[in-house]
Amino acid sequence: MLKLPVDMETINLDRDAEDVDLNHYRIGKIEGFEVLKKVKTLCLRQNLIKCIENLEELQSLRELDLYDNQIKKIENLEALTELEILDISFNLLRNIEGVDKLTQLKKLFLVNNKISKIENLSNLHQLQMLELGSNRIRAIENIDTLTNLESLFLGKNKITKLQNLDALTNLTVLSMQSNRLTKIEGLQNLVNLRELYLSHNGIEVIEGLENNVRHPLSVWGCVGGGQQAGRQLASHHTQASWASVRKMPCLQRFIRETFPS
């Protein structure tokens, strides 16, 4: 049965509310929120929203959640200069745009869209977490100004090479599972890296981690599991600490010493 959008006039809003949660209300249009002068968190998850609009009066907004709607474009957010968290995951986005004025943004979630390129993020110097999993991205690029980034999630894309990460020296978590990688490379400057997720790629050799020894490094699912793998190591439950693999550049040697027969 087709569910028609709900008219916002039927929803009572508390003018003094700081946290407003309208999850799964079948809202079809963002309107009527200008009365929320004190709102800091606005959750509009799982609705029928097609356009980001009518939010310019929400000057105090810190978090905006538009997860699982029908939004095709990031727009009309330039007035929300205090925004720290933005989630537009599970929508219909094709481009990263309209966020250059959000200079206080710390967390950006754009999971499961149709994004093919990382772009237009250069002004987000305060960004600490970037989640772009389950898109159509082919290359890691245009993130060299995100020097405060601590977590980068790029799983389930079409990325073939680890590159352009040199400036992200504060990165502690890098998730690249389910891509098209065949080699561990380009991580030499990530001296603060603690967690590296590489399952479901074509990686057969553990190498290129010589500089990542400042902190204990956990490499999860670092082996692609070809005919020479001997045992399946691509599970997220398999943890290989760098303390154990720093002198094991060869996959077969790693297997012999970790799983002695």
N, C-alpha and C positions, 0 to 999 in steps of 0.2 A: 504494500500500500504506500502510495506517495505521501510523504509528510510535508506539509506546507510550512513555510517559514512563519515564525511567531512575530507579531507586531510588538515592538518595544514598549508601546503604550500600555500593554497589559502586564508589564513587569514593574513592580515597585522598587525603586532604588533608594537606599539610605544615603541621604546627602552628606552625612558625616562619616561614612564608612571609609576606612583606609584599605581594606581588603575586600574586593568584590569578585565573587565566584559565580559565573553564569555558565557553568559547564553543561553541555548537552541540553540547551534550552530551545534548540531549533531556531536560533536568531538568524535572520536573513540579511540584516543590515545593521551596521554600527551607527547608532543614532541615540540621542537623548542622554548621553553620558556627560554632557557639559555641566550638569548639576553636581558632579562628584569632585568638588574642589579640594578634597583632602585625600583622594584615592592614591595609594602607592602601588598596589598590586591589582591588576585587572586580568581575570582569567576568562577567556571566551572559547575554551576548548570545545571541540566536537559540536560545532554549529554549522550553519549553512551560509556563512559569510563569504562573499565573493570579492569584496573591495575593502581595503584599509582606508577609512575616512572618518571625519568628524571627531578627531581626537586632539585637536590642537589646543583645546582649553585645559587639558589634563597636565598642567605644568609640573605637578608633584609626582607624576607617575615614575616608578622605579622599575616595575616589571610588567611586561605585556606578553600574555600567552594566547596565541592564535593557532595553536596546534590543531590539526585535523579539521580544516575548513576547505574552502574551494577558491582560495586566493591565488591569483595568477601574477601579481606584481607587488613588489615592496614599494610603497609610496605613502605620501602624506604623513611622514613621521618626523620631519625636520624640526617641529616645534617641541618635541619631547627630548630636550637636551639633557635631562637628568636621568634618562633611561639607562638602567644597568643590565637588565636581562631581557632578551627578546627571543621568543620561540615562535617560529612560523614553520615548524616541521609538518610533514604530511599534508602538503598543499600542492599547488600546481605551478610552482615557481620555475622559471627557466633561466633567470638571471639574478645575480647578486647586485642589487642597486638600491638607491634610496636610503642608505645608512650612513653616508659620509658625515652628516651633522651630529650623529649620535656618539660624540667623542668620549662620553663617560661609560660607554657600554663595556661590560666585563664578561658577559656570557652571551653567545649568539648560537642559536640552534636552528639549522635549516635542513634537518634530516628528511630523507625520503621525498625529494622533489624531483625536478627534471633539470637540475643545474648542470651545465657542461663545463663551466670555467670558474676558477677562483679569481675574483676581481672586485674592484671598488671597495677595498677594505683598508686602504693605506692610512686613513685618518683615525682608525680605531686603536690608538696607542695604548689604551688601558685594558684592552681585551686580554682575558686570561684563559678563556675556554672557547674553542671554536669546534662545532660539531656539524660536519658536512657529509655524514655517512649516507649510503644508499642514494646516490645521485649518478650522474653520468660524467663525472670529472675524469679527465685523461692525464692531467699534469699538475704537479705541485708548483704553484707560481704565485707571484704578487702578494707574498706574505712577509717580505723582508722587514717591513716597518713594525710588525707585531711583536716587538721585542719583549713584551711582558707576558706573552702567551705561555701558559703552563701545561695545557692539555689540548691536543689536536687529534680529532677523530675523523678519519677519512676512509673508514671501512666500506666495503661494497661499492666500489667505484671501478674505473677502468685504468687505473694508474699503473704505468709500466716501469717507473724509475723513482727512487728516493733522491730528490734533488731540491735545491733552493731552500734548504733548512738552516744554513750556516748562521743566520742572524738570531735564531731562536734559542739562545743560550740558556734561557730560563725554563725551557720545556722539560717537564718531568714525565709526561705520559704521551706516547705516540701510538695511535692505533691505525694499522694499515691492513687489517685482515680482509680477505676476499677481494684482492686486486689482481694485478698481473705482474707482480714483481718476481724477478729471478735472482736477485742479488741484494745483499745487505751493503749499502754504501751511503755516502753523503751524510753520515751521522757524527763525524769526527768532532764537530764543534758543540755537540749536545752533551756537554760534560755533566749536566744535572739530571740526565735522563734516568728514570727509575723503572719505568714499565714500557715495554715494547711489544706490541701485539702484531704478529705476522702470519697467523694461520691462514690456510687456504690461499696460498700463493704458490709460486714455482721455485721457491728457494731450496737449494740442496746443500749449501755450504754455509757454515757459521763463521763469519769473518767480518772485518771492518768495524769491530767494536773495541779496538785497542785503546782508544782515548776515553771510553765511557766507563771509567773505573773510580771516579771520585765518590760515587755512591753505589751501593749494591744494586746491580741492574738485573731485573727479571725479564727474560725473553720468553714470551708465551707463544706456543705454536710456531716456533721459528723454522720448522722444517716442513717442506712441501709434501714429502712422503712419496718419492718415486720408487722404482724397483730396487734401488740400492739402499733404501731407507731401513729395511730390515724390520722396523717396528713403526707403528703410527704414532707420530709426535705432534700432530696438528691439533690436538684437543686443547681447549682453553684450560683444561685441568692440568696440563703439563707445564711445569715451571722449570726453566733452566737458568740458574743464577750465573752471572758472568764469572763469579768466583770459581765456578766449575768448568766453564768453557773457554776461558781466556787463552789457554794453551792448546785448544782443540780446533784448529781451523778446518778440519775435514769432518764431514758428517759421519763417515763410517767410524772414524776414531772416537767421536763423541758417543756413538751408540755402543761401541765395545766397552768403553770405560764407564758409561752410565748404567748399562744393562749387561753386565758380564754373564756369559753363559756358564 
